[in-house]
Amino acid sequence: MNKKYTVLLLYPDYLGDYGDETCLEYVWAPIPEDAEFSAKQQAMDDTAHYIHYRDDFKVLAVFKGHLDNLKK
């Protein structure tokens, strides 16, 4: 059974601003490891012209449930 996950990813250095560019992805997956894979794929699809390898993203955190970033 799939569950909701929020995954915080770090963009690769060659795309971000010296390792401080992140993205938050919301995915459904049966286990956290699959959530990581899905989040990387989703982020890669969003930046397809720039990133060609899913593993270029670094997973910083995986949270159970869908969390909203309230920072403006």
C-alpha positions in Angstrom: 0.0 0.0 0.0 1.4 3.4 -1.0 1.9 6.1 1.6 2.5 9.8 1.3 6.1 11.1 1.6 7.8 14.4 1.5 11.4 14.3 0.2 13.9 17.1 0.5 16.5 17.0 -2.3 19.7 18.9 -2.9 20.4 19.9 -6.5 23.8 18.9 -7.8 26.5 21.6 -7.5 26.7 22.1 -11.3 23.1 23.2 -11.4 22.5 24.9 -8.0 24.3 27.8 -6.3 27.2 26.0 -4.7 25.3 23.3 -3.0 22.5 25.3 -1.4 19.7 24.8 -3.9 17.0 22.4 -2.7 13.6 21.2 -3.8 10.7 19.6 -2.0 8.9 16.8 -3.7 5.7 15.1 -2.7 5.3 11.4 -3.7 3.3 8.3 -3.0 5.3 5.1 -2.4 5.2 1.9 -0.5 8.5 2.4 1.4 10.9 5.3 2.0 13.5 4.0 -0.4 10.9 4.0 -3.2 9.9 7.5 -2.2 13.5 8.6 -2.7 13.6 7.1 -6.1 10.3 8.7 -7.1 11.2 12.1 -5.8 14.5 12.1 -7.7 12.7 11.0 -10.9 10.1 13.7 -10.4 12.7 16.4 -9.8 14.7 15.1 -12.8 11.6 15.3 -15.0 11.1 19.0 -13.9 14.7 19.8 -15.0 15.1 17.4 -17.9 17.2 19.7 -19.9 19.8 20.2 -17.2 20.0 16.9 -15.2 20.4 13.6 -16.9 21.2 11.3 -13.9 18.8 10.7 -11.1 21.6 10.0 -8.7 23.0 13.5 -9.2 20.4 14.6 -6.6 21.3 14.1 -3.0 18.5 13.1 -0.6 18.6 15.3 2.5 15.5 14.0 4.3 12.4 11.8 3.8 9.4 12.6 5.9 6.2 10.5 6.4 3.2 12.4 5.1 3.0 15.5 3.0 4.5 18.5 4.8 4.1 22.0 3.6 7.0 24.5 3.8 5.6 27.6 5.5 8.7 29.8 5.0 8.1 32.7 2.7 
